[in-house]
Amino acid sequence: MEDDRVERLFIERVGQERVEIERTEGGWRTADGPAPEGAVAAILARFGTARAAEVVGYGAPTPAMGLSAPRATLRIALTMEG
């Protein structure tokens, strides 16, 4: 993933408010103000190179697959340009 194509990050954690981080001309911002540039860079570095280790199944997850509800969800919105 090319970091310069990332427009927004959406982070949802169980029991916490959803956080939206948006790229602006002045840097990364949340609804509360500037977002720490280092934290955003770390998220992009960590998840920008993520790859599946294996496929455990297709379709909706089942208990037999060992998957439970996620504790956190990260969505990355990319620009179509670039």
KENU-409640 format. One record per residue (C-alpha): x, y, z; residue in three letters. Coordinates in steps of 0.2 Angstrom, whole numbers, plus 5000, padded with zeros to 4 digits. Each point is the difference from the previous one (the first is absolute). Layout:
N
XYZala;...
***
This chain:
82
500050005000met;500650174996glu;499950115015asp;499850164989asp;498349934994arg;499349985018val;498650135003glu;499249945016arg;500249875014leu;498549935009phe;500449915017ile;498749915010glu;500349925016arg;498849905011val;499450125014gly;500750154993gln;499550144988glu;500449994982arg;501550104995val;500250084982glu;501650074995ile;500150104984glu;501450074990arg;500050184998thr;501250134992glu;500650035017gly;500249825005gly;499049865008trp;498550065010arg;498649925011thr;498450095006ala;501050055015asp;501550084991gly;501649954993pro;500449815000ala;501849955005pro;500949984984glu;501149865007gly;498549905005ala;499250024983val;501749954992ala;500149855011ala;498349944996ile;500350024981leu;501749915001ala;499349865010arg;498449974990phe;500650064983gly;501049844998thr;498849885008ala;499749844990arg;499049845004ala;501049865007ala;498749874995glu;498149984996val;499049925013val;498449994990gly;498850094989tyr;498450095004gly;499450055017ala;501149955014pro;499449855011thr;500549955018pro;501049854993ala;501250134991met;500550075017gly;499550174995leu;499050115012ser;499450184999ala;501450124997pro;500650115015arg;500550134987ala;499750054982thr;501150114989leu;499350064983arg;501150104989ile;499350114986ala;501150034985leu;499950134987thr;499749944982met;501350124993glu;501849945000gly;
***
